[in-house]
Amino acid sequence: MIVLGLSGAVSHDASAALFVDGKLVAAAEEERFLRDKHAKGKLPVEATKFCLEFAGIKPEQVDIVAFPYAEIGLWNSPARWHYAARHWYAPDRAFTALFNGNRRYWRNHRNVMAMLDDLGIGAKRVKFVPVEHHLAHASSAYHLSGFEGRCAILGIDGKGEYATTFFGYGENGRIHKIKEFYDPDSLGGLYGALTEYLGFEMLDGEFKVMGMAPYGDPKRFDLSRLLECDGKDLRVNTQLVNCIGLRRYKKDGKGYYFSPALIDWLGPMREGDEIDDPYIDYAASIQALLEDAALKLIDHYLGDIIRETGKICFAGGVALNVKLNQRIIALPGVKELFVQPAASDAGTAIGAASYAAVQAGEKVAPMEHVYLGPRYTTEQCIEACRQHPAKPQWEVLENAPAEAAKLLAEGNPVAWFQGRMEFGPRALGCRSILGNPASRGVADLINAQIKYRERWRPFCPSMLDRVAPEILQTDHPSPYMTFTFDVAESWKSRIPEVVHKDGTARAQIVTKETNPRYYALIEELEKHTGNAVVLNTSLNRRGEPMVCSPTDALNMFFGSDLPYLVMEDLLIRKG
């Protein structure tokens, strides 16, 4: 059976994912092909073309198309009533929710049907399966986790149709709901609102708030008036945040997800790239508020299941908050947390497809890795060099990992373009900028002269599986950079460029089975430095998607101060 999952239901992070006989064989985000971060307002046309072409599937062979957005009933669901009641101050929105509450679903449906016809899949021929947004998130975590038996399922994001937060469990391949919360009572929305207030873009800047938080004091300012949460109930203060219409703060023609009352309380919005007072403390406070509320809710709704089974799955945009994930792992009874590596809405393409596949009787295979995108041969990389206007000179390497490791050991940043592109927001050794984590100043160099981003932004380590337990002081799996861990004291001085302000690291544990070429590079670097660890960040500049093709990599290389680019077996130098 061939099942195609499509995302882009909530106007951002369009992607496509393809399952063949229960196995995820290809997945890609539309932004990588369009070179437009988050691909706002787009459907995954190019991503779908790639998935089908890579798998050798003709459009007319697709059996099911799954989409992570469904109709929500009026009489048999509290979601639309809750939305209307909580948005009483904007009666036009409230009445629309009650009397035309599925308008977005039908708009999505029309657009997807047209896309299927344009691609030759055939809207009338193929079986179309709409999946509730949070069930898609849940499936992307549960069905891909490989967990056997019963396990807890958690989903937290901004919102889908109306739901913002999902608690449930999985057993024998079936997902069971325990509790949902609805818009505007959204932890993801609350964090996004403060992200905007702190001067970053929602959907993109939440990582920055999380990275800023360790520099501040969470106890200096009490932000608890933003949220009421006793563990059982969740209620956001829409006088301040998660507000709509006339209640929103507006500046330079843009409406924000918070009200003027928030400005009156906390002061003007932050501007610029520095981490300054009092904003670092606001970041620390909102991070603490998120963690404390989420942990209370988890304990109330999922605590018994966690203590019984030890397993929990997590997806939704908030699942990318690695500090929260560290605290979830530390909860009593938790043996293993699986976070869908594409936890944001891009991952709902996987979730919708896996859910539809299970409903059709398929058994979905566990996720083995996220190297699911396009790949290019050395010959294709050479042709890209020949066609590029910068006329790069290249050298064919006999041992690319060894040569790259030598350059890294000498203190140079190296762009590393290898194999299949990663799916999800993290570069995991195929579309990466690498550095020697023992080389003082390399992180500042990459931030300032290559990625052109805030100088205080942290970097992550990729480390070999055989040294990870010693460095991270745990044997918890971490293949996807979805958790932070406390770094052992004996290692902090050995790899200072990848240890954050609070002594933690967002680590990727690399195995030879999933990425042998990257593993070999880190082994070669260990010969020079004694550390089987490399600094790893995504191959892109600030505000751009991660590179996809050799041409993208060359554009990035010549548009920054990167000194070396290794594309498959090619070494390209500046000067």
N, C-alpha and C positions, 0 to 999 in steps of 0.2 A: 504494500500500500504506500502511496506517495502523498504526503501531507505537506502543504505549504502554509506557513504562518506569516502573517503580515502585521506590522505595527505601524503607528502613525495616527492612531485613533484620537489622540488628544492634541493633535496639531504640532507634535514635535517628536524627535527621535524615531523617525520612520526606519524600519528595517524589515528584512525577510529572513526566514529560516526554513530549511527543508529537511524533512524526515523521510527516509526510505526504509520501509519495513521496520519501523521503530527506532532507527538510529539517526541521530542528528549528523548530517553529512556536510552541511554548508550553512553559513549564516553571515550576514553582513549588514552594516548600517548605511543608509542612503547618503549620509553626510560625507562619507569617505569618497564617494564617486562624484558628488556634486561640488565638493570642496566648500561646503556651506555648513557650519557647525550646527548641529541638532536638526538640520533640514526642516526648519519650521514651515508648517503648512504644506508639506510635500507627502506624497505617497511613495512607497519603496519600489519604484519602477526599475531603476538600474540594479538595485540589490537583488530583486527577483530575477532579472535577466542573468545576473552572475550565478545565483544559486542553481538555476536550471542548467545553465551551460556547464558549470563545473561538474555537476552530477551526471551529465549526459542525458538529461531528461527533456523530452519534448513537451511543450506547453499542454498539448492535448492528453498527455499521460498523467497529469495531476488528478488525483482522485478527490481530494478534499482541500478546500481553502478555509483556514481558520482566522478569525479576526477578534482582537481583544476588546470588544465593545458590544454590549448587548442591550436589548430593550429592557427597561425596568418598569414593572407593573405599577399601577396607581393604587389599586385596592388591596393587593396581596403583598405589598412591600412598604415599609415605613420610610424608605429613603426620600421619596419626593415630598412627602408630607413634612418630614423633618427639615428639608431644605427650605420649603416655603415658610414654615413657622420661624425658622432662625433668620430668615431674610425679610422679615416683616417690614423693615425700614426701606426696602426697595420693592414695593408691591408689584411692579412690572415683572421683575425676576420671579417673585413668589408665584404669581398667577401663571406665568409661563411654565414653571416647573410642574404645576398641577395639571394644566390643560394642554400643554404641548411639550411635555417633559422628555420625549424621545426624539426631538427634532435633530439632535446631533447624531443619533444613531442612524436615522434615515439619510441624513446628508452623507455620512460616512459610507453607508450602504450604496448609495448612488455612485459615489466616486470610485469605490472599489469595484463595483460591477463594470463601470466603464473601463477601468484599468485592466480587468481580466479579459475583456473583449479585445482591447488594444494589443495585449500580449499574446493573444491566440489561445488563452486558457479556456475561454468560453464561459460567460457568466451563467448562461442557462444550462450548460452541460455539466459543470462541476458542482459538487455538493459544497454549499457555503455554510459554515458553522460559526455563528457569533458566540463568543465566550465572554462572560462577565469579566471586566477588567481585573478585579482582584482575584478571581479564580484563575485567570491567566498568570498573574504573578505567583500565586500559590503553586500552580502546576509547574512553573519554570523552576521552582525550588524543590518541591517534593518529588516530582516524577524524574527529575534529573539527578537527584542526590545519591541514588543507589542505596538509600536506607531501607532495610528490611523491617517488617513488622510495623508497629504503631509509632508515630512521631508527631511532635507538635509542629504547627505551621503558623508563621507570622508574616503579615504583609503590612507595610506602612509606607505611604507615599503622599503626594499632594492630594490628588483625587482621581477617580476614574469616572464612571458615569455619575455616581453620587457618593459611593463609599470611599473612605479615606484610610481605613484601618481594618485589618482582617485578622481574626483569631480562629484557628481551626486545628484539625488534625488529619493525618493521612493514615489509612489502613487498607491493606490489600488492594492498593491502587486507586482507592476512592478518596476524594477530599470531602471532609465534613466541616461545615461552618459551625462555629460556636457563637461568635459575636462579631458584628461590624459596627463601626462608627461612620457617620455621614458628614458631608460638607455642611457648614464650615468648620466643624470640629476635627481639625487635621493637624497632627504633629508636624507632618511634612510641610504643610502650608505655613504653619507658625515659624518654622525654621527658615523657610523661604522668604517670609516677610522680613525677618531680621537680617537675612542675607542682603535683601535690597536696602534696608536701612543702613547697613554697614558698607554700602557703596559698591556692591557686587551685583551681577546679574543672576536672577533666579534661574534655576536649572543648571547653572554653570559655576556659580560662586559658592555653593554650599561647602565644597571641599576647602575653599579658602577660609571660610569661617571656622571650620573644624581645625585647620592648620594654625589659625590665629589664636584659638582658644588657650593653648598651653602657655602663651605669653602673659595671660591675664589672671586676675584673681576672681574666681566665681562668687566669692562671698562679699565683694565690695558693693555690688548692686543687687538688690532683690527684684527680680523680674517676675515673681510669682503671680502678680496680678494679671499677667497675660493668659493664664491658664488655670482652670480648676480641674484637678485630677486626684481622686482618692483611691485609684486602682480599679474601681468598678466603673466609674463614669468619667467622661472626658468632655470638657466644655471650654472652648476658646473664647476669649474676650474680644468680641467683634467690634467693640468700641475702639479698640486699639489696633488689631491685626485681623487678617483673613476677612477683610471687608470688601464690599463691592459698591459700585455706583457712586453716588454723591458723597458717600462717607470716606472715599479714598483720598489720600494726600496726592496732590498733583503739582508737578514742577516741569516747566519747559514743555508743556503739552503732553506729558506722560503721566499716567495714573499708576500709583504704586499699591502694593498689597497691604498697606497699613494706612492709618488715618492721621490727620493733623494732630490729634490728641497725643499720638506717640511722640511726635516732634516736640510738643509742648512739655512732655514729661522728660524725655531723654536728651533733648537738644537736637541740633541740626544733623542731617545725614552726614556720614563720613565721606570724605573725598580724598583722592590721591592713592598712593601705593604704600605709604608708611603704616606701620603698626603703632598707633598712637593712643594716648589717653583721652577719653575714657573708653574708647571703642574696643580695646583689647579685653577690658573687663566685661563689657557687654557680650562679646563673643564667648568668653569663658562662662558667663552666666546662662546664656541661651543653650550652650552645649550641656551644661549641668542640668538645666530644666528638662531638656529633651531626654537625657539619660534617665533621670529620676522618674519621669512620667512613664516612659516606655517600660522600665523595669517593674514598676508597680502594676501596670496593666498585664505584663507578661506573667507575673506571679499569680495574679488573680485568675486570669483566664486559661493559662497554660501550665501553671505550676504543678498541678497533679500529674499531668501527662509527662512533663519533663522529669519529675522525680521518679516516675514509673519506668520511663524508657531511656532517658538520658540524651535523646536526639531532638534537635529542633532545626527547622528549615526557615529561611528568611529571604524575602524579596521585596521589591518596591524601592523607590529612590532612597529612602532613609536607610535601607540595608547597606548602602555604600558609606555610611557613617562608621568608620572603622573603630572609633573610640567607643561608641555604643556597643559594637560587636565584641570588643574586648571585655566589657562589663557583662555581656550576656554569657560569654564563655565562663566567666568567674562565678556565675550563679550556682547555688547548691544544686547538685544533681545533673548539671549539664556535662555530658561526656563529649559531645561533638555538635558543633554548629556548622551547618552548610549554608553558605550565602551564594545565591545565584550570582556568578561573576558579572553578568549583564543584568544587574538588579533593577536598573532604571526601566523606563518604558520601552527602550529598545529590546529588552529581554522578553517583553510580552509576546513578541512574534514566536519565540521558542515556546512560551507557556501556552499560548492559544493552540499551537500545533500539537504540542504534547497532550494537552487536555482532549482535543478532538480525536487524536490517535487512540488514546485509552478508551474513550467513549465508543470508538469503532471496533474495539476488541484487540488492539495492538498492545504489546508489552514494550514500554519505552526503555531503551538502554540508558544506563547512567552516563552523565557527562564525563568524558575522559580528559578533555582539554578545551581551550577556546581558540585554537588555531583553525579557524573555520572559514577564513576569507580567501581572497585571491593570492596566488603565488606566481613567481616569475623566474624564468631560467636566467643563467648567466648571459646567454646569447641575447635575450630580450633586454637585459640591463645594458649590454654593449650597444644595442640598437638605440636605446633611449639616450645614451651618451652621444652617439653620432648625430641624433636629431636635435639635441639640446642647443639653444642659442649660445650658451656659455662655452661651448666646445671643450668640455672637460677631457683631460688626459687620464687614462686608466692603466692600471697594471693588473694582470691576472695573477692571483696568488695560488701557490700550491697548498698552503695551509692557512686558510683565512682566520680560524680561531686563534692560532698561535701568533700570527702577525698582528691581529687586533689586540691581543693580550699584551704584547710587547709595547704597543703604542699607549695603552692604558697605564701600564706600569710606569711609563715615563711621565705620567701626569697629564696626558692629553685626553680631552673628550673625544669619543668616537661615535659616529652615527652607524647603527647596526641594522641593516635591512636584509632580512633572511626569511625564507619559507612563506608560510601562509599567514596573512594578516590576522591579528587578534580580533575577536568579537567582544564588544564591551569597552568600557572607558580606560582600561589599564593596558599599558604596553608590557608584555610579558616575554620579551626577548626576541621578537621578530620585527617590530617597528619601534626601535628604542634608541635613545641617546644614552651612552654608557660612560662611566667614569670610574676612577680608582677611589674607593671610599676612604682609603688611608692618605690620600693626597690632599693636604690642607688647601682650602680655597677653591677646589674644583666645583663645588656646589654653587658658590657665588658666581663663578665664571659662567657656568651653564645658565643660571638665572638671568644674569645681566647681559650677556653677549650672544646667547644662542636662542633661548626661549623668550627673552624679553618680558619676563614676568617679575612679580614682586620678589625682592631679594630675600625675604624671610620665609618663602615657601619651602617646605621640606622635600627631601628626596628619599627614595625607597631602596632597600637592598634586595637584590636577588642572590640567593645563597644555595649552595649544594645541600641536598637532603642529608648527607652524612655529617654536616657540621651544624645544621639548624637546631637540633635539640640543645646543644651546648650554648649557642648564642641566644636563643629565645626562651630557654629554660622551660620548654614544654615539648611534647610530641604531638600537639594538635596539628592536624593538616592545615596547610596554608599555601595552596598552589596558585592563588589568584589575587594576592594583595588585598584581601577583604578584611583583614584583621590587623590590629596593632598588638605588639607584645612588648613586655619589659625586657630590655637588652641587658644581658649579664654584665656586671661591673667590669669584669676582665676583658670584655670586648669593646666597651665604649671608647676607649682610647685607641683601639686598633682600627676602628671603622667610623671615625667621628663624623664624616660627611653624610652618613645615613642614619644618625641617631638624632631624634627630634629633641626639642627643648625640654620635654618632660621625661626623657630617658627611654622613649619607646621607638619602635620602628615598624613600619607597615611593610611586612616582609612577603616576598615570594620565595617559596621553597621549590627548587628546580630539580626535576628528576631526569635521568638519562632517557627513560622510556618516552616521555612526552616531548622533549626538546633536546635531542642529542647534540646538536650543533652548539646551542647556547651552553649546555653543560660542559662541552669541551672547551669553550672559551673561558669559562670560569675556572676550570681545572688548570688551564694554561696560565691564567692570571695568578692563581695560587702558587705556581712555581716561582713567580717573580716576587710576590709580596708576602707569602705565607698565609694569606687569607682567601678562603674560597667564597668570596663575596664580591659583588660588583654593584656600583651605583647604577640605577636604572630609572629612566624617565621616558615619557612618550616622545616619539619623533614628530614633533610639531612645534610651531611657534604659538605664542599667546593668541587666543582667539581663533585658532585654526583647528580643523579636525586632524587626527592622526594621519600620517601619510599612508597612501594605499599603493600607488604604482611607483616604478623607478623614476618616472618624470616628476612625480610629487616629491620624491626624496631629493632629486637634483635641485628642484626649485627651493626646497628647504635649505639645502646645503649652501647654495649660492646666495641665499637671502639672509644668511646669518654668519657668525664667526666660527662655525664648525670647521675644524682643520682637516678632519678625515671622515670619509664615508666608505664603509664596506658594504657593497651590494652583492649578495651571493659571493662569487669568487673574485669580485673586482675591488681594488683599492683605488679610491679617487682622492687626490690631495689638492690643496690650494697652493697656487704659486709654482 
